[in-house]
Structures are given as structure tokens and as C-alpha cells.
């Protein structure tokens, strides 16, 4: 019997949920995804030191205020990391827009275009880059425009069905619904210690989204993210893509049990229907979902905190150079 990881790869595109180049080299996933939290961890390794030095040098060359140089240096670090990751994988890499821009469509567009420009100047095929944006109303509107410009987007921090439906209507290339963080909220609010994998609220959320997309002919890719255990992953076998941490990849590799396919476009059906989603409907439905409201705000705060910490490290490096 082959491992569950090998079985999963026959029905789902496996993505590495890490910015650690050594881990990506080991696991050789199809795609990779990064965010400020992952970059912050990776930047502590020696493998990233040359990239940090180069990012700081490029920011200095471009000039501007200290704040402008810091944002340029961190953007450049993300691009240089993405470039190295793309040497190790056959697919695409996601690079995230600063979470502090999550409620500013125009600023998100400007930063996304700059990231693509930086990749292009590094000689990277920009069709292999996804711009990662928080799935706020403003972020979804930015993604809609970027997709029209041929810049594919990964809508992240996605916790609610209305977010998913709006992303599909906007023509987003890919969404990253968070499984584990949904579970975290329900455990905390219910006082329960656990849920069976088949009843896991995060699993049920992604299953509903997947079936809605496939039943209604939406082309947006569903990539489950933020897993807490392999049971969640196994219940979503067959999903378009799953982004998985190295620790859980190892557990799947070590397990040679049978892994049945749970999701399939051929058998998908959905009772959900939406007309055109406008801002009022989006905000009302979002407001009605306490979990999604809490976790979206929490996710933006967390990514912002890690972005600020990353900038602090870059600032210290620049002063020491």
C-alpha cells in the first residue's frame, strides 16, 4: 500500500504551506504559498540571509523615506524567496500583499502590480505567481480588477460562504478557505475538546464551497488551508488543492492506510443559489457570521503583526550593514 500522501497526490494538488526553502526542497510539492508569518520564520534561517541583504540593497537603491524603503525591502524579500521557491516546484507560488492594505482597494492594486513588476525584473515568468489578498470586500474588488489585467489572485483569510461566493463572482483564480482556524473558533465557543473529522466545521465549510463551485460551473480553484490534523485533510481528499504544513505532510507520508476520495466535481451538488452579490449583501451576510467576522479580523491583525516584526528585523539588518 502506498502512503496516504501519495494517494492524496493522485486526486488533489498538494501545496506546501511553508516559506522554508529547505522544507520545499524536501517535499517537492506542486505549488507553494507564503505569508508574512511563514516568511518571518524562514527569514531566521541562514538560507535567507543573502536574500535579506539583496532586498535591503535594492530598497536603498530605489531610495525614499525609511518607511518606503522598509516596505520595498520586505516586498523584495518575498519576491526573492518566491523566485527561489519556483526553482524547486513545477507550479505556482503565492505572494501576499501587506495585510494593512486589506480595506484599501486602490493601495492593494498598487502593491500587487509592484510585486508582479519586481518578479518580472527578476526574470520570473509572472504567470507562475499568484497575488495573495485578504478576502475583504475591498480585497475582492482589487482581485476582480487584477484578474482582468491577467494577474491571477489567491484570496486568503476566507472563512464564510459569502466570501467564497463573492470571490467566484469576481472571477478570482483561487481561494484559500481556512479549515483549522474555523475549528479553533468553534472549539472555543462551544467548550468542546474536539469534533469528529466528518463533523469538523472547517471541513464542512470547504465541502460546501467546493460543491457550490462545481455544481454551478465556477472555475475558481478551491484550496483548503490551515489544517490542524490529518483527519481534516483526509475528509477533503479530492479538493482542487490543499496547502499542508511539513509536519502534516510527514504524518501523511508515514501512514499507509487507505485514503478514499471524498470530493469530486462529477458528483457535486448544491442547494445554494446567489444572485449578484453587492456590497450591502456581502456586509450583511458577513455580519451575520460571527465566526467569520472574528477570524477575518484576527487573521488580518496576526498577519499585520508579523509584517511589522519582519520590517523590524529588516530595519536592524539595514542598520548593521
Secondary structure per residue as TSV (DSSP state, phi and psi in degrees):
chain	resnum	aa	ss	phi	psi
A	1	X	-	360.0	133.7
A	2	X	-	-78.5	164.7
A	3	X	-	-68.1	160.3
A	4	X	H	-64.1	-29.6
A	5	X	H	-65.3	-45.9
A	6	X	H	-64.3	-39.1
A	7	X	H	-63.8	-42.3
A	8	X	H	-60.2	-39.7
A	9	X	H	-65.4	-18.2
A	10	X	T	-79.0	-14.5
A	11	X	T	-126.6	-11.6
A	12	X	S	-144.1	140.9
A	13	X	E	-76.2	121.9
A	14	X	E	-93.0	128.1
A	15	X	E	-116.5	141.1
A	16	X	E	-87.1	122.6
A	17	X	E	-91.4	69.2
A	18	X	-	-162.3	149.9
A	19	X	-	-103.3	5.8
A	20	X	-	-77.8	113.1
A	21	X	H	-62.0	-38.0
A	22	X	H	-64.4	-39.9
A	23	X	H	-66.8	-39.3
A	24	X	H	-66.3	-40.4
A	25	X	H	-61.5	-35.9
A	26	X	H	-71.3	-45.2
A	27	X	H	-90.0	-21.7
A	28	X	-	47.2	59.0
A	29	X	-	-74.3	170.6
A	30	X	S	-68.6	-49.3
A	31	X	E	-126.8	172.9
A	32	X	E	-142.7	152.8
A	33	X	E	-135.3	142.7
A	34	X	-	-129.4	162.9
A	35	X	-	-151.7	173.4
A	36	X	H	-56.5	-35.6
A	37	X	H	-63.5	-45.0
A	38	X	H	-69.5	-40.0
A	39	X	H	-64.7	-36.8
A	40	X	H	-62.2	-43.5
A	41	X	H	-65.8	-44.2
A	42	X	H	-67.2	-34.3
A	43	X	T	-64.9	-16.2
A	44	X	T	-77.3	-11.2
A	45	X	S	-88.8	153.9
A	46	X	G	-64.8	-26.4
A	47	X	G	-61.8	-24.6
A	48	X	G	-93.8	-9.0
A	49	X	H	-59.2	-44.7
A	50	X	H	-60.5	-35.2
A	51	X	H	-67.6	-41.2
A	52	X	H	-60.7	-45.4
A	53	X	H	-60.3	-44.1
A	54	X	H	-67.5	-38.3
A	55	X	H	-64.7	-42.3
A	56	X	H	-65.0	-42.9
A	57	X	H	-62.4	-41.1
A	58	X	H	-66.9	-39.5
A	59	X	H	-63.7	-40.5
A	60	X	H	-64.9	-39.4
A	61	X	H	-62.3	-38.0
A	62	X	H	-76.2	-24.9
A	63	X	-	76.7	-163.4
A	64	X	-	101.9	-176.5
A	65	X	-	-69.4	168.9
A	66	X	H	-59.7	-41.5
A	67	X	H	-62.7	-41.9
A	68	X	H	-65.8	-39.3
A	69	X	H	-67.3	-36.2
A	70	X	H	-64.5	-46.0
A	71	X	H	-66.1	-36.6
A	72	X	H	-65.7	-42.3
A	73	X	H	-63.5	-42.6
A	74	X	H	-71.0	-36.1
A	75	X	H	-63.5	-42.4
A	76	X	H	-65.8	-38.0
A	77	X	H	-61.6	-43.6
A	78	X	H	-61.5	-40.1
A	79	X	H	-68.8	-44.1
A	80	X	H	-63.9	-38.6
A	81	X	H	-65.3	-44.0
A	82	X	H	-60.2	-39.5
A	83	X	H	-61.5	-44.3
A	84	X	H	-66.8	-39.6
A	85	X	H	-62.2	-40.5
A	86	X	H	-64.8	-21.2
A	87	X	T	-71.1	-19.6
A	88	X	T	-103.4	-13.4
A	89	X	-	-125.6	156.3
A	90	X	S	-87.5	-14.1
A	91	X	S	-101.4	-128.7
A	92	X	-	-118.9	161.8
A	93	X	E	-124.6	140.8
A	94	X	E	-97.4	135.4
A	95	X	E	-126.5	129.1
A	96	X	E	-92.9	139.0
A	97	X	-	-77.0	143.1
A	98	X	-	-47.3	124.3
A	99	X	G	-62.7	-20.8
A	100	X	G	-67.4	-10.7
A	101	X	G	-99.6	12.4
A	102	X	T	-62.1	-22.1
A	103	X	T	-113.7	24.0
A	104	X	-	-133.9	100.3
A	105	X	H	-62.7	-47.7
A	106	X	H	-62.4	-43.2
A	107	X	H	-68.1	-36.3
A	108	X	H	-63.2	-43.2
A	109	X	H	-60.4	-45.0
A	110	X	H	-61.9	-45.0
A	111	X	H	-69.1	-39.4
A	112	X	H	-62.6	-44.2
A	113	X	H	-63.7	-36.6
A	114	X	H	-65.7	-41.5
A	115	X	H	-60.2	-43.3
A	116	X	H	-64.6	-40.1
A	117	X	H	-61.8	-43.0
A	118	X	H	-63.1	-42.2
A	119	X	H	-60.9	-44.7
A	120	X	H	-60.7	-40.9
A	121	X	H	-70.3	-18.9
A	122	X	T	-87.9	4.7
A	123	X	T	78.2	19.3
A	124	X	-	-89.7	138.1
A	125	X	-	-68.0	108.3
A	126	X	G	-70.3	-10.5
A	127	X	G	-70.4	-12.0
A	128	X	G	-96.8	11.4
A	129	X	E	-117.3	131.2
A	130	X	E	-107.8	134.6
A	131	X	E	-91.1	123.1
A	132	X	E	-96.3	124.0
A	133	X	E	-134.9	140.0
A	134	X	E	-64.0	139.5
A	135	X	-	-84.1	52.8
A	136	X	S	-80.2	170.8
A	137	X	H	-58.5	-44.0
A	138	X	H	-66.8	-38.7
A	139	X	H	-66.0	-39.8
A	140	X	H	-65.2	-38.5
A	141	X	H	-65.6	-38.9
A	142	X	H	-63.5	-43.6
A	143	X	H	-62.1	-39.2
A	144	X	H	-58.1	-44.1
A	145	X	H	-69.2	-42.8
A	146	X	H	-62.8	-39.2
A	147	X	H	-62.4	-36.6
A	148	X	H	-64.9	-27.0
A	149	X	T	-88.4	1.2
A	150	X	T	85.8	13.6
A	151	X	-	-102.3	111.7
A	152	X	-	-78.4	146.6
A	153	X	E	-125.8	149.1
A	154	X	E	-114.7	110.8
A	155	X	E	-88.3	116.3
A	156	X	E	-110.7	-178.6
A	157	X	E	51.0	48.4
A	158	X	E	-104.9	118.8
A	159	X	-	-124.6	-15.4
A	160	X	S	-121.7	159.5
A	161	X	H	-67.6	-36.8
A	162	X	H	-65.7	-35.6
A	163	X	H	-60.7	-45.6
A	164	X	H	-63.9	-43.6
A	165	X	H	-64.3	-41.1
A	166	X	H	-66.4	-37.9
A	167	X	H	-62.8	-41.7
A	168	X	H	-64.8	-43.5
A	169	X	H	-63.6	-30.4
A	170	X	T	-79.0	-8.6
A	171	X	T	79.6	25.2
A	172	X	-	-61.3	141.5
A	173	X	S	-66.7	-41.0
A	174	X	E	-152.3	146.6
A	175	X	E	-122.1	152.4
A	176	X	E	-121.0	80.4
A	177	X	E	-68.7	133.8
A	178	X	B	-90.1	119.2
A	179	X	S	-85.0	-56.4
A	180	X	H	-63.8	-37.7
A	181	X	H	-70.1	-31.1
A	182	X	H	-64.5	-44.9
A	183	X	H	-59.4	-44.7
A	184	X	H	-53.3	-46.4
A	185	X	H	-63.6	-45.1
A	186	X	H	-68.4	-35.4
A	187	X	H	-64.0	-45.0
A	188	X	H	-66.1	-38.9
A	189	X	H	-81.1	-24.9
A	190	X	H	-95.3	-20.1
A	191	X	-	79.6	5.6
A	192	X	-	-78.6	157.7
A	193	X	S	-89.7	-26.5
A	194	X	-	-165.6	169.3
A	195	X	-	-129.3	143.9
A	196	X	-	-59.0	147.0
A	197	X	G	-54.4	-38.5
A	198	X	G	-70.0	-17.7
A	199	X	G	-110.0	4.9
A	200	X	-	-58.0	122.9
A	201	X	H	-58.2	-35.0
A	202	X	H	-67.9	-40.3
A	203	X	H	-62.7	-44.6
A	204	X	H	-63.0	-37.7
A	205	X	H	-63.4	-48.2
A	206	X	H	-67.6	-37.7
A	207	X	H	-60.9	-44.0
A	208	X	H	-61.7	-45.5
A	209	X	H	-62.7	-47.4
A	210	X	H	-57.6	-49.5
A	211	X	H	-64.1	-37.9
A	212	X	H	-62.8	-46.1
A	213	X	H	-61.1	-49.4
A	214	X	H	-69.2	-39.4
A	215	X	H	-68.2	-25.8
A	216	X	T	-107.6	7.9
A	217	X	T	73.9	22.7
A	218	X	-	-77.2	139.9
A	219	X	-	-90.6	-7.9
A	220	X	-	-58.5	130.1
A	221	X	E	-76.9	136.2
A	222	X	E	-101.3	119.8
A	223	X	E	-123.3	98.6
A	224	X	E	-59.3	142.0
A	225	X	B	-142.2	169.6
A	226	X	-	60.4	62.9
A	227	X	-	-91.1	145.8
A	228	X	S	-101.7	-21.0
A	229	X	S	-159.8	164.6
A	230	X	H	-71.5	-22.7
A	231	X	H	-59.5	-40.1
A	232	X	H	-62.2	-43.2
A	233	X	H	-63.0	-45.2
A	234	X	H	-62.8	-34.9
A	235	X	H	-72.1	-13.5
A	236	X	T	-111.1	14.6
A	237	X	T	-57.9	126.9
A	238	X	T	108.0	-15.1
A	239	X	S	-59.3	153.2
A	240	X	S	-50.1	-53.4
A	241	X	E	-144.7	153.4
A	242	X	E	-135.8	128.4
A	243	X	E	-101.5	121.5
A	244	X	E	-128.4	137.7
A	245	X	-	-70.1	155.8
A	246	X	H	-55.9	-38.0
A	247	X	H	-62.1	-43.0
A	248	X	H	-75.9	-30.0
A	249	X	H	-60.4	-41.3
A	250	X	H	-64.6	-42.0
A	251	X	H	-60.5	-42.0
A	252	X	H	-67.0	-36.5
A	253	X	H	-66.8	-34.6
A	254	X	H	-81.6	-10.1
A	255	X	-	-101.9	120.1
A	256	X	-	-105.4	20.3
A	257	X	S	-72.0	169.2
A	258	X	-	-75.0	139.3
A	259	X	-	-121.4	99.6
A	260	X	-	-75.8	150.9
A	261	X	-	-78.4	128.4
A	262	X	-	-100.7	-33.9
A	263	X	-	-116.6	140.3
A	264	X	-	-152.1	134.1
A	265	X	T	-62.5	-32.7
A	266	X	T	-65.0	-34.4
A	267	X	T	-103.3	6.4
A	268	X	-	-70.1	136.6
A	269	X	-	-143.8	154.4
A	270	X	-	-152.2	134.5
A	271	X	-	-84.7	-8.5
A	272	X	-	-76.0	137.2
A	273	X	-	-139.9	140.0
A	274	X	-	-136.4	138.2
A	275	X	-	-80.3	-162.7
A	276	X	-	-63.0	129.3
A	277	X	-	-90.9	115.0
A	278	X	-	-99.4	177.9
A	279	X	H	-63.4	-38.8
A	280	X	H	-63.2	-43.9
A	281	X	H	-65.9	-42.8
A	282	X	H	-59.1	-47.7
A	283	X	H	-70.3	-35.8
A	284	X	H	-65.7	-49.6
A	285	X	H	-63.2	-36.4
A	286	X	H	-65.0	-42.4
A	287	X	H	-63.8	-31.1
A	288	X	H	-74.9	-14.3
A	289	X	-	-105.4	93.7
A	290	X	H	-61.3	-40.7
A	291	X	H	-60.2	-50.0
A	292	X	H	-64.3	-39.7
A	293	X	H	-62.2	-46.6
A	294	X	H	-63.5	-48.0
A	295	X	H	-73.4	-32.8
A	296	X	H	-64.7	-48.1
A	297	X	H	-61.9	-43.1
A	298	X	H	-63.2	-42.0
A	299	X	H	-63.8	-42.3
A	300	X	H	-63.7	-42.8
A	301	X	H	-61.9	-42.5
A	302	X	H	-65.4	-46.2
A	303	X	H	-63.7	-37.4
A	304	X	H	-64.8	-44.1
A	305	X	H	-60.8	-41.7
A	306	X	H	-69.3	-34.8
A	307	X	H	-63.0	-42.8
A	308	X	H	-65.6	-40.2
A	309	X	H	-65.2	-40.3
A	310	X	H	-62.2	-43.8
A	311	X	H	-61.7	-36.8
A	312	X	H	-63.2	-41.0
A	313	X	H	-66.0	-40.4
A	314	X	H	-65.0	-39.4
A	315	X	H	-62.9	-42.7
A	316	X	H	-63.2	-40.5
A	317	X	H	-64.5	-41.9
A	318	X	H	-64.0	-39.4
A	319	X	H	-70.0	-31.1
A	320	X	H	-79.2	-21.6
A	321	X	-	-73.9	360.0
